[in-house]
């Protein structure tokens, strides 16, 4: 029995379904179909009650509603034309209570049955485009006004006992109010879900404080930060590696690595700026200044290096990274209005990029500015003076690990790193 009920429920939800439907349209279809199916028994019962109290003409209206609604559901199951199905259902709930009111003798004699027509504009908010709902509200107000004009021409009474009229009056108010509340509640919940998804997507693109500014301000969003640190990380020899792998393997490899990096960034409280191909860019000290920005990026760099050293590529080599870090003043802001991005500019950013591109595989190259901020807590080894594109000669260092040892240059480590850098 339970299994049969489950199959029946799934069949109802599948009425009018189209694989091409987006999630919002699919939900609207299902909700309207379920609402229409659930009202069918009510129409039969309502008609039977009117017939039992010697109002045969009034009984034909809810029965007619049930027949027409069932026919529209059947047609929708065949042609899957949701606009036509929606129009039929909204028209039925608007007009049939109005006709029933006229049949029973007006607003009071019908126990305010016309309140059911009010569900039409409420339903339009859910099942139609928002701009269409006011038209249905105007239609509802129009039939109310028409009912008032026709009131003197209607019969003054009907065969329903006074107690039954009162009971129907209470049921009409209670039922219509409940249905209207459920529709509005569903609308509010869906709105909250939609806003939550939109905010979630926005926060995946922008820092929270910048996202709030973007939602509340219309001007240019830009800030200057006197001291921040920037990290670039790039997968060594990724081009030949990607050539040896299929598209899904390439994307899967980068997704796995960068998703792990994302987790580390969030854990340490940094700001991922962007990825460009196999390059990963992170900043510390923006958009919220923090005095330990260099230390935070150093911790991240060591975690990134150690994580990738444990990954073996299909060729049997470890997945080496080149990592570069620099510290200094930057300008940060949002550029564009479509597919916008929070980005950083300045000499400190360019130099951090050079530290990565002119670094050596498996190492973390840092500038003297960053090294000064790390002094005393991290082990650094002096690489020496190198020629940096766009900067000339610069003294750079390798970040080796954590520790309170004094910074010393290990000739063997430096020589090995420089040999790797010099090799084609």
C-alpha positions as CSV (number, residue, x, y, z in Angstrom):
1,X,0.0,0.0,0.0
2,X,2.8,2.4,1.0
3,X,4.7,1.5,-2.2
4,X,1.6,2.1,-4.3
5,X,1.0,5.5,-2.7
6,X,4.6,6.4,-3.4
7,X,4.3,5.5,-7.1
8,X,1.1,7.5,-7.3
9,X,2.7,10.6,-5.7
10,X,5.7,10.4,-8.1
11,X,3.3,10.1,-11.0
12,X,1.5,13.3,-9.9
13,X,4.8,15.1,-9.6
14,X,5.8,14.0,-13.1
15,X,2.7,15.5,-14.7
16,X,3.8,18.0,-17.3
17,X,7.5,17.5,-16.5
18,X,10.0,18.4,-19.1
19,X,13.7,17.5,-18.9
20,X,14.6,20.9,-20.2
21,X,12.8,22.7,-17.3
22,X,15.0,24.8,-15.0
23,X,14.6,24.1,-11.2
24,X,12.3,27.1,-10.7
25,X,9.9,26.2,-13.5
26,X,9.9,22.5,-12.4
27,X,9.0,23.6,-8.8
28,X,6.2,25.8,-10.1
29,X,4.7,23.0,-12.2
30,X,4.8,20.6,-9.4
31,X,3.2,23.0,-6.9
32,X,0.4,23.9,-9.2
33,X,-0.3,20.3,-10.1
34,X,-0.3,19.2,-6.5
35,X,-2.6,22.1,-5.5
36,X,-5.0,21.3,-8.4
37,X,-5.1,17.6,-7.5
38,X,-5.7,18.2,-3.8
39,X,-8.7,20.5,-4.5
40,X,-10.4,17.9,-6.7
41,X,-12.0,16.0,-3.8
42,X,-13.0,19.3,-2.1
43,X,-15.1,20.1,-5.2
44,X,-16.8,16.8,-5.1
45,X,-17.6,17.1,-1.4
46,X,-18.7,20.7,-1.7
47,X,-21.1,19.9,-4.5
48,X,-22.5,16.9,-2.6
49,X,-23.3,19.2,0.3
50,X,-25.1,21.7,-1.8
51,X,-27.1,18.9,-3.5
52,X,-28.0,17.4,-0.1
53,X,-29.5,20.8,1.0
54,X,-31.6,21.0,-2.1
55,X,-29.5,23.4,-4.1
56,X,-28.9,21.4,-7.3
57,X,-27.8,24.3,-9.5
58,X,-25.3,25.4,-6.9
59,X,-24.0,21.8,-6.7
60,X,-23.2,21.7,-10.4
61,X,-20.7,24.5,-10.1
62,X,-18.1,22.8,-7.7
63,X,-18.8,19.6,-9.7
64,X,-18.1,21.5,-12.9
65,X,-15.0,22.9,-11.4
66,X,-13.8,19.4,-10.6
67,X,-14.5,18.2,-14.1
68,X,-12.8,21.2,-15.8
69,X,-9.8,21.1,-13.5
70,X,-9.3,17.4,-14.1
71,X,-9.6,17.9,-17.8
72,X,-6.9,20.7,-17.7
73,X,-4.6,18.4,-15.7
74,X,-5.0,15.7,-18.3
75,X,-4.4,18.1,-21.2
76,X,-1.3,19.4,-19.4
77,X,0.0,15.9,-18.9
78,X,-0.2,15.4,-22.7
79,X,1.0,18.7,-24.1
80,X,3.1,20.0,-21.1
81,X,2.1,23.6,-22.0
82,X,2.4,25.2,-18.6
83,X,1.1,28.7,-19.5
84,X,-2.1,27.2,-20.8
85,X,-2.5,25.0,-17.7
86,X,-1.8,27.9,-15.4
87,X,-4.3,30.2,-17.2
88,X,-7.0,27.4,-16.9
89,X,-6.4,26.9,-13.2
90,X,-6.3,30.6,-12.3
91,X,-9.4,31.3,-14.4
92,X,-11.3,28.5,-12.7
93,X,-10.5,29.6,-9.2
94,X,-11.4,33.1,-10.1
95,X,-14.7,32.6,-11.9
96,X,-16.3,29.5,-10.3
97,X,-16.7,30.9,-6.8
98,X,-18.2,34.1,-8.4
99,X,-20.8,32.1,-10.3
100,X,-21.6,30.1,-7.1
101,X,-22.1,33.3,-5.2
102,X,-24.6,34.5,-7.9
103,X,-26.4,31.2,-7.8
104,X,-26.8,31.2,-4.0
105,X,-28.1,34.8,-3.8
106,X,-25.1,37.1,-3.2
107,X,-22.3,37.7,-0.8
108,X,-24.1,37.1,2.5
109,X,-26.4,34.3,1.3
110,X,-23.4,32.4,-0.2
111,X,-21.4,32.6,3.1
112,X,-18.7,34.8,1.4
113,X,-17.8,32.0,-1.1
114,X,-16.2,34.6,-3.3
115,X,-13.3,34.6,-0.9
116,X,-12.0,31.6,-2.8
117,X,-11.5,33.8,-5.9
118,X,-9.0,35.8,-3.9
119,X,-6.6,32.8,-4.2
120,X,-6.3,33.6,-7.9
121,X,-4.0,36.7,-7.5
122,X,-2.2,35.0,-4.6
123,X,-1.6,32.0,-6.8
124,X,-0.4,34.2,-9.7
125,X,2.4,35.4,-7.5
126,X,3.7,31.9,-7.3
127,X,2.9,30.4,-10.7
128,X,3.2,33.4,-13.0
129,X,5.7,36.2,-13.6
130,X,5.4,38.9,-10.9
131,X,4.2,41.5,-13.4
132,X,1.1,39.3,-14.2
133,X,-0.2,39.1,-10.6
134,X,-1.6,42.7,-10.5
135,X,-3.8,41.8,-13.6
136,X,-5.4,38.9,-11.7
137,X,-5.9,41.2,-8.7
138,X,-7.7,43.7,-10.9
139,X,-9.8,40.9,-12.3
140,X,-10.7,39.8,-8.7
141,X,-11.7,43.3,-7.7
142,X,-13.7,43.6,-11.0
143,X,-15.8,40.5,-10.2
144,X,-16.4,41.8,-6.6
145,X,-17.6,45.1,-8.0
146,X,-19.8,43.3,-10.6
147,X,-21.2,41.1,-7.8
148,X,-22.1,44.3,-5.9
149,X,-23.9,45.7,-9.0
150,X,-25.8,42.5,-9.5
151,X,-26.7,42.0,-5.9
152,X,-30.2,43.7,-6.1
153,X,-31.1,41.4,-9.1
154,X,-30.3,38.1,-7.2
155,X,-32.8,36.0,-5.3
156,X,-32.9,37.1,-1.6
157,X,-32.5,33.7,-0.1
158,X,-31.6,30.0,-0.7
159,X,-32.4,26.6,0.8
160,X,-29.4,26.4,3.1
161,X,-30.3,26.3,6.8
162,X,-29.0,29.3,8.8
163,X,-26.6,27.0,10.8
164,X,-25.2,25.6,7.6
165,X,-24.6,29.1,6.2
166,X,-22.8,30.0,9.3
167,X,-20.7,26.9,9.2
168,X,-19.8,27.5,5.5
169,X,-19.0,31.1,6.3
170,X,-16.5,30.0,9.0
171,X,-15.1,27.3,6.7
172,X,-14.6,29.7,3.8
173,X,-12.8,32.2,6.0
174,X,-10.6,29.6,7.7
175,X,-9.8,27.6,4.6
176,X,-9.1,30.5,2.3
177,X,-6.9,32.2,5.0
178,X,-5.0,29.0,5.5
179,X,-4.4,28.4,1.8
180,X,-3.4,32.1,1.3
181,X,-1.0,31.9,4.2
182,X,0.5,28.7,2.8
183,X,1.0,30.2,-0.6
184,X,2.6,33.4,0.9
185,X,4.7,31.3,3.3
186,X,6.0,29.2,0.4
187,X,6.7,32.4,-1.6
188,X,8.6,33.8,1.3
189,X,10.6,30.6,1.8
190,X,11.5,30.4,-1.9
191,X,12.5,34.0,-1.8
192,X,14.8,33.4,1.2
193,X,16.3,30.4,-0.6
194,X,16.9,32.4,-3.7
195,X,18.5,35.2,-1.8
196,X,20.6,32.7,0.1
197,X,21.8,31.1,-3.1
198,X,22.6,34.6,-4.6
199,X,24.5,35.7,-1.5
200,X,26.3,32.4,-1.5
201,X,27.4,32.8,-5.1
202,X,28.4,36.4,-4.4
203,X,30.5,35.4,-1.4
204,X,32.2,32.8,-3.6
205,X,33.3,35.6,-5.8
206,X,33.9,38.5,-3.4
207,X,34.9,39.0,0.2
208,X,31.9,39.5,2.5
209,X,32.6,43.1,3.3
210,X,33.0,43.9,-0.4
211,X,29.8,42.0,-1.3
212,X,27.9,44.1,1.2
213,X,29.4,47.3,-0.3
214,X,28.5,46.2,-3.8
215,X,24.9,45.5,-2.7
216,X,24.5,48.8,-0.9
217,X,26.7,51.2,-2.8
218,X,26.6,52.3,-6.5
219,X,30.0,53.9,-6.8
220,X,33.5,52.6,-7.4
221,X,34.7,50.2,-4.8
222,X,38.5,50.7,-4.2
223,X,40.8,50.8,-1.2
224,X,44.4,51.4,-0.5
225,X,46.3,49.1,1.9
226,X,49.6,50.3,3.2
227,X,50.8,46.8,4.1
228,X,49.6,43.5,2.8
229,X,51.1,40.2,1.4
230,X,50.4,38.5,-1.8
231,X,51.1,34.9,-2.8
232,X,51.2,33.3,-6.2
233,X,51.5,29.5,-6.7
234,X,51.9,27.7,-10.0
235,X,52.1,24.0,-10.9
236,X,55.5,23.2,-12.4
237,X,55.5,21.8,-15.9
238,X,51.7,21.8,-16.0
239,X,51.6,22.2,-19.8
240,X,53.3,19.0,-20.7
241,X,51.5,17.3,-17.8
242,X,48.1,18.4,-19.2
243,X,49.1,17.2,-22.7
244,X,49.5,13.7,-21.3
245,X,46.1,13.6,-19.6
246,X,42.6,13.7,-20.8
247,X,40.4,16.9,-20.2
248,X,38.5,15.4,-17.3
249,X,41.8,14.2,-15.6
250,X,43.3,17.7,-16.0
251,X,40.3,19.5,-14.5
252,X,39.9,16.8,-11.8
253,X,43.6,17.2,-10.8
254,X,43.4,21.0,-10.6
255,X,40.0,20.9,-8.9
256,X,41.3,18.5,-6.2
257,X,44.4,20.6,-5.5
258,X,42.8,24.0,-5.6
259,X,39.8,22.8,-3.5
260,X,42.3,21.7,-0.9
261,X,44.0,25.1,-1.1
262,X,40.5,26.8,-0.7
263,X,40.0,24.9,2.5
264,X,43.4,26.0,3.8
265,X,42.7,29.7,2.8
266,X,39.4,29.6,4.7
267,X,40.9,27.9,7.7
268,X,43.7,30.5,8.0
269,X,41.4,33.4,7.3
270,X,42.9,34.6,4.0
271,X,41.4,35.9,0.8
272,X,41.6,33.9,-2.4
273,X,41.8,36.4,-5.2
274,X,41.6,34.2,-8.3
275,X,42.9,31.3,-10.3
276,X,44.3,31.7,-13.8
277,X,44.8,28.4,-15.4
278,X,47.1,26.5,-13.0
279,X,48.1,29.7,-11.1
280,X,46.6,30.3,-7.7
281,X,46.6,33.8,-6.1
282,X,45.9,34.6,-2.5
283,X,46.3,37.8,-0.4
284,X,46.5,38.5,3.3
285,X,45.7,41.9,4.9
286,X,42.9,42.7,2.4
287,X,40.1,43.6,2.5
288,X,40.5,43.5,6.3
289,X,43.9,44.7,7.5
290,X,45.8,42.3,9.8
291,X,49.3,42.8,11.2
292,X,50.4,39.2,10.7
293,X,49.6,39.1,7.0
294,X,53.1,37.8,6.0
295,X,53.0,35.1,8.7
296,X,49.6,33.9,7.6
297,X,50.7,33.6,4.0
298,X,53.9,31.8,5.1
299,X,51.9,29.2,6.9
300,X,49.7,28.8,3.9
301,X,52.7,28.4,1.5
302,X,54.3,25.7,3.7
303,X,51.0,23.8,3.8
304,X,50.6,24.1,0.0
305,X,54.1,22.9,-0.7
306,X,53.9,19.9,1.7
307,X,50.5,18.9,0.4
308,X,51.6,18.9,-3.3
309,X,54.8,17.0,-2.5
310,X,52.7,14.1,-1.5
311,X,50.8,14.0,-4.9
312,X,52.3,11.8,-7.6
313,X,51.5,12.7,-11.2
314,X,50.7,10.0,-13.8
315,X,54.4,10.3,-14.9
316,X,55.6,9.3,-11.5
317,X,56.8,12.7,-10.5
318,X,55.7,14.7,-7.4
319,X,53.4,17.6,-8.2
320,X,55.8,20.5,-7.6
321,X,54.8,24.1,-7.0
322,X,56.6,27.3,-7.6
323,X,55.4,29.7,-4.9
324,X,56.3,33.4,-4.6
325,X,55.4,35.9,-1.8
326,X,55.9,39.6,-1.5
327,X,54.7,42.2,0.9
328,X,54.0,45.9,0.5
329,X,51.3,48.5,-0.3
330,X,48.4,47.5,-2.7
331,X,45.3,48.9,-4.2
332,X,42.2,46.6,-4.1
333,X,38.8,47.0,-5.7
334,X,36.1,45.6,-7.9
335,X,36.3,46.0,-11.6
336,X,33.5,45.4,-14.2
337,X,29.8,45.2,-13.8
338,X,29.4,41.8,-15.6
339,X,31.4,38.8,-14.4
340,X,33.1,41.3,-12.0
341,X,36.1,40.4,-9.9
342,X,37.8,41.6,-6.7
343,X,41.5,42.2,-7.7
344,X,44.7,43.8,-6.5
345,X,47.1,46.2,-8.2
346,X,50.5,47.7,-7.5
347,X,54.2,47.0,-7.6
348,X,53.9,44.6,-4.6
349,X,51.6,42.4,-6.7
350,X,53.8,42.4,-9.7
351,X,56.8,41.6,-7.6
352,X,55.0,38.7,-5.9
353,X,54.2,37.3,-9.4
354,X,57.9,37.6,-10.3
355,X,58.9,35.7,-7.2
356,X,56.8,32.8,-8.4
357,X,57.6,32.9,-12.1
358,X,61.4,33.3,-11.4
359,X,61.4,30.8,-8.5
360,X,62.5,27.2,-8.5
361,X,60.4,24.1,-8.4
362,X,59.4,22.9,-5.0
363,X,60.5,26.1,-3.2
364,X,58.9,29.2,-1.8
365,X,60.7,32.3,-2.9
366,X,60.1,35.5,-0.9
367,X,61.4,39.1,-1.1
368,X,63.5,40.8,1.6
369,X,60.4,42.8,2.6
370,X,58.5,39.6,3.4
371,X,61.5,38.0,5.1
372,X,61.8,41.0,7.5
373,X,58.2,40.4,8.6
374,X,58.9,36.7,9.2
375,X,62.2,37.1,11.1
376,X,62.4,35.0,14.2
377,X,59.6,32.6,13.6
378,X,60.5,31.0,10.2
379,X,63.6,29.4,8.8
380,X,64.6,31.3,5.7
381,X,67.7,30.7,3.4
382,X,69.2,33.4,1.4
383,X,69.2,32.7,-2.3
384,X,71.2,35.8,-3.2
385,X,70.7,38.5,-5.8
386,X,68.8,37.7,-8.9
387,X,67.7,39.6,-11.9
388,X,64.0,40.2,-11.7
389,X,62.1,41.3,-14.8
390,X,61.0,44.9,-14.5
391,X,62.8,45.3,-11.2
392,X,66.5,44.8,-11.9
393,X,68.6,43.1,-9.2
394,X,66.8,42.0,-6.1
395,X,67.9,40.0,-3.0
396,X,65.5,37.1,-2.5
397,X,65.1,34.3,0.1
398,X,63.7,30.8,0.3
399,X,61.1,30.1,3.0
400,X,62.1,26.7,4.3
401,X,59.9,26.0,7.3
402,X,58.9,27.1,10.8
403,X,61.4,27.5,13.6
404,X,63.2,30.1,15.7
405,X,66.7,29.4,14.2
406,X,68.6,32.3,12.8
407,X,68.4,32.8,9.1
408,X,71.4,31.1,7.4
409,X,72.2,30.1,3.9
410,X,72.7,26.4,3.3
411,X,75.0,26.4,0.3
412,X,73.9,22.9,-0.9
413,X,70.2,23.8,-0.8
414,X,70.8,27.1,-2.6
415,X,73.1,25.5,-5.2
416,X,70.5,22.8,-5.9
417,X,67.7,25.3,-6.2
418,X,69.7,27.6,-8.6
419,X,70.7,24.6,-10.7
420,X,67.0,23.6,-11.1
421,X,66.2,27.2,-12.0
422,X,68.9,27.4,-14.6
423,X,68.0,24.1,-16.2
424,X,65.8,24.4,-19.4
